[in-house]
């Protein structure tokens, strides 16, 4: 009786190790694909907001929604 139990324990351990190995490999390969997938080209910007040299873009963000602006009068009669 204990012989069958020992065989079942070994079989369970082998299957568990196989699944763990497959999981580790899948994680490793999925990380490599994501790391090399993004090549970011920054858009041209006006001189007033261009970052200093040595800075690089690292992420592209996509968003949706609205932006609200309010024009307020200034003391000289213009708006800001």
Secondary structure, 3 states (H helix, E strand, C coil): CHHHHHHHHHHHHHHHHHHHHHHHHHHHHHHHHHHHHCCCCCCCCCCCCCCCCCCCCCCCCCCCCCCCCCCCECCCCCEC
